[in-house]
Each structure stands twice: as C-alpha cells, then as structure tokens.
Amino acid sequence: MYPPIEPYAHGMLDVGDGQRVYWETCGNPDGRPALVVHGGPGSGAGASWRRLFDPAAYRIVLFDQRGCERSTPPASDPSTDLSVNTTGHLLADMELLRAHLGIGRWLLCGASWGSSLALAYAQRHPGRVSALVLFSVVANTNREIEWVTRDMGRAFPQEWARFRGGVPEADRDGDLSAAYARLVNDPDPAVREQAARDWCDWEDVHVSLAGGFAPDPRFDDPVFRYGFARLVTHYFANRGFQPDGQVLRDAGRLAGIPGVLVQGRLDVSGPPDIAWLLTQGWPDARLEIVESGGHGGGHGIGERVVAALDEFATAG
C-alpha cells in the first residue's frame, strides 16, 4: 500500500431529504478520478482506503454514505429517519457528488456491500464509469443474505446459535435480518444495544475464516456498533432495495467497462461464485482468486487491488 496521505479538500454535500454527505479528495487534483465505495452498509470511508491508490496518478474521492460516520444525520441516532436511506438514494448521491466535483467519468473501487453499490451505479450510469476494481464481491441476492444470516450456521454452529437466540423465539425460523432490524429500532435502549452487540458479534464470526483474524476494533465503540447494525439490518431486511438478482442479471450492461474482481477463496462471507457469475455476463472483467484470502483486504488481496489500480492509473 502507498504511504498515508491527507485530503487536500473536503466538504459536506447537501443531497436533499435533510441529508448531508461528507466527501474528501486526495492525491493529484489533475489525476485520474476514482471514487471509493465503502462497505457495510454502515462502515464509512476510512483513511486506509486512500493508501490503495498511487497519489501521484489519482484524484481520489472518498465519501461516507448516508447515515455513516461524518455524514449527517447519523444512523447511530435512533431518531434518524432511514426511509430516505435506500440504494436508490445512495446512487443519486454518487451522481450528485460527481457533478459537484466536476468529474466526467471515474473509476470505482469498492468492497463487499460497496462492490454491489458500485456495480449498481455502473449499470445505471455506464457512461460515467471508466473502470471498476472490486474486492470481496457481493450482489445482495436473497440467497446471499440467507447464507450470511442462516446457512453459515453450518460452519459456525455455536456462534450462530447465539446469533439466532438473540431474537424472540417467534422470529427464529423467519427472516433474521428483519428480526434484528426491529430490535435495533426498539423503544428500549437496552434492547437496541444488545441487538447491535449480537449482530456485530456475528459479523466478526462470518468474516473470520482466513488465518490471522482479529475482531473488528470498531465494534468496541457503542456509537459505531449501533449505527452499523442499524444500517446493515435495514438494508438486509429490505434486500438491498433492489429486485432479487438484478445486479447479476444486468451484468451485460457493464460491457465496455474494464474491471478487475479480487476474491478470497476462503471468503465465507462472500463466496467466490458471485464474482465468477458476474464475469460470465461481463466479458471485460477479470477475476483474480487469492487462495489464502478471506473477506476484506488481508492475505494478499490488498496487494492485488493496488496492482489493479496501478494498472488502470495510466490507462485510457
């Protein structure tokens, strides 16, 4: 990864609905524009993302999606209205930000939930995307959400039993993400806090298969933990606010956009079949499997992402 850098500009963009989205730009103001699309939903665009890009070659744009980190109002405030926080709203925010910064076309770099959002944006606005570099790729299909919230219990039975036991007995055989979404919006603060803790404990489990795993330290912060749990359950319960399988079905809309997909073989949270299926309908994409990699940037995945971004740095 490249050395740490600081933004040369930042601001808050009014995107409507009472929402203000934080953005920043780093690197070379005259470089190739690139947008970071962070995961979660609810993670925020941390400083480590800047280090994936050659700062001499790229104009690096980061933003916190609605309700995340520095954007306002925060999802960590239980009074914040999430009805105006949907995939459609986020895609519109990305377009507003592009226009606000005077960018014609940009490369999108995203991971996990951010990969799905980047794909949806590129399918809606193919003329605005110069390339895609995605890792820990997901498509938010019903099958994937059921896999994350239920089927992975076969790999982690004890941990999943605790996760399932965190919801009322009547909800345990139903949609667990929807059950947790109700709990994190409960009027009782103690119920909300326990639900957020239970959800994030399970998040730590299902990204942990690759060696060297350590729990996410961000979950030690009760404010981050609650905002993250509230947003991710909101999106999971609503199946990403898209028809099931749409991202995969519309892969052909990406024709002409070069892409690199980097996926860990041991990514139990986002199995490699989704990235592979995307390449079947998107001939301009290249899939790179990292045999020792899990979910996220470790075990050689980050290096592959940096290499792909270096490859595109001077491409037309």
LUMTOR-718313 format. One line per 10 residues: number of its first residue (from 1); for each residue x, y, z of C-alpha. Coordinates in Angstrom, 3 decimals, decimal comma, m for minus. Example, Ala and Ser with C-alpha at 12.3 -4.5 7.8 and 13.67 -1.06 7.14 Angstrom:
2
1 = 12,300/m4,500/7,800 ~ 13,670/m1,060/7,140
***
This chain:
316
1 = 0,000/0,000/0,000 ~ 1,053/3,585/m0,556 ~ 2,084/5,842/2,370 ~ m0,649/7,648/4,345 ~ m1,898/10,906/2,838 ~ m4,313/13,621/3,903 ~ m7,138/15,224/1,880 ~ m6,428/18,437/0,017 ~ m10,163/19,281/0,004 ~ m13,285/18,115/1,811
11 = m16,850/19,216/2,408 ~ m20,456/18,360/3,153 ~ m22,775/17,943/0,173 ~ m26,486/18,645/0,676 ~ m28,181/15,770/m1,145 ~ m31,743/16,551/m0,041 ~ m34,079/14,812/2,408 ~ m32,279/16,637/5,234 ~ m29,115/14,620/4,449 ~ m25,572/15,970/4,160
21 = m22,892/13,662/2,800 ~ m19,239/14,015/3,755 ~ m16,701/13,899/0,908 ~ m12,961/14,389/0,526 ~ m10,404/14,427/m2,274 ~ m6,782/13,263/m2,002 ~ m3,783/12,733/m4,234 ~ m3,286/14,581/m7,518 ~ m6,002/17,160/m8,361 ~ m5,212/16,571/m12,043
31 = m5,002/12,784/m11,761 ~ m7,396/10,105/m12,929 ~ m10,638/10,454/m10,922 ~ m11,505/7,468/m8,720 ~ m14,314/7,009/m6,219 ~ m14,087/4,796/m3,143 ~ m17,363/2,973/m2,388 ~ m17,125/1,653/1,155 ~ m18,769/m1,428/2,576 ~ m21,171/m2,211/5,363
41 = m23,684/m0,874/4,772 ~ m22,581/1,488/7,506 ~ m18,791/1,273/7,614 ~ m17,696/4,681/6,345 ~ m14,691/5,551/4,172 ~ m11,708/5,180/6,487 ~ m8,263/6,634/5,787 ~ m6,794/3,250/4,827 ~ m8,715/3,385/1,542 ~ m6,540/6,296/0,394
51 = m3,459/4,073/0,530 ~ m4,683/1,755/m2,246 ~ m4,065/4,463/m4,853 ~ m0,908/5,997/m6,293 ~ m1,350/9,588/m5,054 ~ 0,643/10,951/m7,976 ~ m1,651/9,281/m10,508 ~ m5,136/9,507/m8,994 ~ m7,583/12,135/m7,863 ~ m9,026/10,013/m5,064
61 = m12,581/10,760/m3,917 ~ m13,959/9,261/m0,712 ~ m17,426/9,736/0,743 ~ m19,394/8,460/3,706 ~ m22,736/7,063/2,574 ~ m25,914/8,441/4,124 ~ m26,007/7,960/7,883 ~ m22,363/6,809/8,070 ~ m19,525/8,303/10,098 ~ m19,193/12,016/9,197
71 = m22,387/12,255/7,127 ~ m25,444/13,677/8,871 ~ m27,823/12,897/10,405 ~ m26,113/9,765/11,754 ~ m27,803/6,372/11,724 ~ m26,429/5,969/15,247 ~ m29,145/8,394/16,385 ~ m32,266/6,219/16,736 ~ m34,426/9,180/15,709 ~ m32,753/9,408/12,281
81 = m35,245/8,512/9,555 ~ m33,976/5,580/7,485 ~ m36,836/5,713/4,978 ~ m34,682/8,103/2,922 ~ m31,684/5,763/3,087 ~ m32,023/3,271/0,240 ~ m29,881/2,065/m2,643 ~ m31,681/4,472/m4,965 ~ m30,832/7,389/m2,684 ~ m27,166/6,351/m2,495
91 = m26,864/6,046/m6,271 ~ m28,355/9,514/m6,687 ~ m25,926/10,868/m4,070 ~ m22,984/9,454/m6,029 ~ m24,184/11,204/m9,186 ~ m24,663/14,489/m7,319 ~ m21,147/14,204/m5,930 ~ m19,686/13,519/m9,369 ~ m21,387/16,596/m10,788 ~ m20,453/18,687/m7,738
101 = m16,768/17,846/m8,231 ~ m16,916/18,431/m11,988 ~ m15,900/14,875/m12,888 ~ m16,947/13,394/m16,220 ~ m16,005/9,748/m15,686 ~ m14,421/7,998/m12,749 ~ m13,073/4,630/m11,730 ~ m14,993/2,960/m8,921 ~ m13,223/0,949/m6,220 ~ m15,478/m0,901/m3,805
111 = m15,543/m3,835/m1,418 ~ m18,289/m6,064/m0,030 ~ m21,513/m4,001/0,102 ~ m19,555/m1,285/m1,715 ~ m18,931/m3,656/m4,624 ~ m22,661/m4,230/m5,028 ~ m23,353/m0,486/m4,850 ~ m20,574/0,262/m7,355 ~ m21,975/m2,350/m9,737 ~ m25,493/m0,918/m9,449
121 = m24,135/2,575/m10,162 ~ m22,163/1,387/m13,184 ~ m25,189/m0,459/m14,550 ~ m27,326/2,666/m14,164 ~ m24,658/5,108/m15,429 ~ m22,247/3,112/m17,631 ~ m21,087/6,231/m19,456 ~ m19,849/7,725/m16,190 ~ m17,585/4,791/m15,240 ~ m14,097/4,350/m16,690
131 = m13,228/1,124/m14,837 ~ m14,156/m0,998/m11,805 ~ m11,821/m2,521/m9,218 ~ m13,825/m4,576/m6,726 ~ m12,938/m6,997/m3,956 ~ m14,902/m9,232/m1,595 ~ m17,603/m9,015/m4,226 ~ m21,272/m9,476/m3,320 ~ m24,542/m8,888/m5,165 ~ m27,027/m8,814/m2,257
141 = m29,214/m11,557/m3,647 ~ m31,755/m13,208/m1,369 ~ m29,598/m16,323/m1,438 ~ m26,567/m14,388/m0,162 ~ m28,476/m12,758/2,669 ~ m29,940/m16,099/3,688 ~ m26,418/m17,542/3,508 ~ m24,956/m14,854/5,775 ~ m27,757/m14,904/8,332 ~ m28,679/m18,601/8,403
151 = m26,773/m21,102/6,246 ~ m23,348/m20,171/7,632 ~ m24,557/m21,605/10,900 ~ m23,411/m24,930/9,473 ~ m19,802/m23,677/9,600 ~ m20,150/m21,856/12,928 ~ m22,915/m23,726/14,782 ~ m22,209/m22,489/18,312 ~ m21,831/m18,842/17,278 ~ m24,887/m18,988/15,034
161 = m26,989/m20,480/17,830 ~ m26,118/m17,405/19,922 ~ m26,937/m15,120/16,994 ~ m30,295/m16,818/16,351 ~ m31,028/m16,830/20,075 ~ m30,754/m13,055/20,151 ~ m34,171/m12,625/18,531 ~ m37,582/m13,518/20,020 ~ m38,437/m17,198/19,747 ~ m41,270/m16,484/17,330
171 = m38,798/m14,912/14,872 ~ m36,060/m17,553/14,958 ~ m37,286/m19,526/11,939 ~ m38,037/m16,433/9,880 ~ m36,059/m13,556/8,409 ~ m33,318/m12,970/10,972 ~ m32,155/m9,695/9,425 ~ m35,692/m8,305/9,658 ~ m35,960/m9,505/13,256 ~ m32,742/m7,725/14,149
181 = m33,876/m4,614/12,277 ~ m36,901/m4,487/14,558 ~ m34,764/m4,990/17,654 ~ m32,278/m2,234/16,833 ~ m35,226/0,140/16,433 ~ m36,916/m0,920/19,675 ~ m38,013/1,910/22,015 ~ m35,942/0,375/24,828 ~ m32,255/1,477/24,614 ~ m31,130/m1,727/26,354
191 = m32,847/m3,861/23,703 ~ m31,272/m1,791/20,918 ~ m27,799/m2,053/22,436 ~ m27,977/m5,806/22,977 ~ m29,243/m6,388/19,439 ~ m26,429/m4,275/17,980 ~ m23,863/m6,188/20,020 ~ m25,303/m9,581/18,979 ~ m25,367/m8,595/15,311 ~ m21,790/m7,297/15,318
201 = m20,551/m10,367/17,179 ~ m21,926/m12,454/14,312 ~ m20,363/m10,068/11,761 ~ m16,979/m10,758/13,340 ~ m17,567/m14,511/13,109 ~ m18,543/m14,770/9,468 ~ m15,563/m12,777/8,168 ~ m13,092/m14,781/10,274 ~ m12,256/m17,893/8,266 ~ m8,862/m16,769/6,895
211 = m5,945/m17,137/9,319 ~ m4,747/m14,241/11,439 ~ m8,252/m12,901/12,053 ~ m8,793/m10,371/14,850 ~ m12,167/m8,906/15,904 ~ m13,002/m5,550/14,335 ~ m11,943/m2,912/16,898 ~ m14,580/m0,507/15,588 ~ m17,242/m2,663/17,204 ~ m15,834/m1,716/20,614
221 = m17,317/1,752/20,075 ~ m21,023/1,585/21,021 ~ m21,899/4,505/18,727 ~ m20,282/2,929/15,662 ~ m21,606/m0,513/16,609 ~ m25,196/0,695/16,824 ~ m25,090/2,786/13,642 ~ m23,506/m0,075/11,709 ~ m26,010/m2,662/12,966 ~ m28,928/m0,354/12,299
231 = m27,895/0,316/8,699 ~ m26,862/m3,194/7,716 ~ m30,042/m4,757/9,098 ~ m32,084/m2,034/7,375 ~ m30,537/m2,927/4,016 ~ m30,569/m6,687/4,552 ~ m34,201/m6,691/5,707 ~ m35,118/m4,782/2,545 ~ m32,908/m6,993/0,339 ~ m30,790/m4,073/m0,756
241 = m33,834/m2,239/m2,128 ~ m33,398/m3,983/m5,471 ~ m35,169/m6,855/m7,243 ~ m33,572/m10,171/m6,364 ~ m30,624/m10,940/m8,640 ~ m30,766/m7,673/m10,567 ~ m27,030/m6,946/m10,275 ~ m26,204/m10,356/m11,767 ~ m28,896/m10,205/m14,455 ~ m27,726/m6,771/m15,591
251 = m24,038/m7,708/m15,828 ~ m24,246/m7,244/m19,595 ~ m24,824/m3,513/m19,078 ~ m21,171/m3,320/m17,990 ~ m19,911/m4,285/m21,455 ~ m17,083/m1,992/m22,474 ~ m16,112/m1,152/m18,871 ~ m12,871/m2,892/m17,881 ~ m12,913/m4,473/m14,444 ~ m10,828/m6,478/m12,008
261 = m12,552/m8,577/m9,332 ~ m10,343/m9,780/m6,474 ~ m11,833/m12,531/m4,332 ~ m10,556/m14,662/m1,476 ~ m11,024/m18,393/m1,849 ~ m11,751/m18,537/1,909 ~ m14,287/m15,706/1,826 ~ m17,123/m17,481/3,575 ~ m18,984/m14,185/3,992 ~ m18,958/m13,517/0,251
271 = m18,287/m16,803/m1,563 ~ m16,404/m16,550/m4,893 ~ m19,290/m17,834/m7,012 ~ m20,866/m14,359/m7,149 ~ m17,747/m12,771/m8,659 ~ m17,464/m15,686/m11,092 ~ m21,107/m15,362/m12,143 ~ m20,568/m11,655/m12,832 ~ m17,711/m12,412/m15,210 ~ m19,949/m14,772/m17,203
281 = m22,080/m11,830/m18,285 ~ m19,348/m9,184/m18,238 ~ m16,611/m10,144/m20,702 ~ m14,432/m7,124/m19,887 ~ m13,922/m8,247/m16,268 ~ m11,017/m10,319/m14,946 ~ m11,445/m12,457/m11,833 ~ m8,425/m12,981/m9,589 ~ m8,792/m15,585/m6,840 ~ m6,495/m15,264/m3,816
291 = m6,219/m18,776/m2,423 ~ m5,482/m17,769/1,185 ~ m7,751/m14,734/1,239 ~ m10,914/m14,207/3,260 ~ m13,323/m11,268/3,399 ~ m11,520/m7,942/3,227 ~ m8,086/m6,753/2,217 ~ m5,799/m9,230/4,013 ~ m3,737/m12,214/2,871 ~ m2,664/m10,710/m0,440
301 = m5,986/m9,228/m1,514 ~ m4,910/m5,647/m0,835 ~ m1,772/m6,152/m2,910 ~ m3,833/m7,412/m5,860 ~ m6,146/m4,406/m5,566 ~ m3,185/m1,996/m5,533 ~ m1,734/m3,755/m8,591 ~ m5,049/m3,444/m10,457 ~ m5,317/0,249/m9,598 ~ m1,733/0,775/m10,735
311 = m2,651/m0,989/m13,985 ~ m5,520/1,438/m14,589 ~ m3,629/4,523/m13,415 ~ m2,431/5,440/m16,892 ~ m4,948/3,514/m18,986 ~ m7,173/5,421/m21,369
***
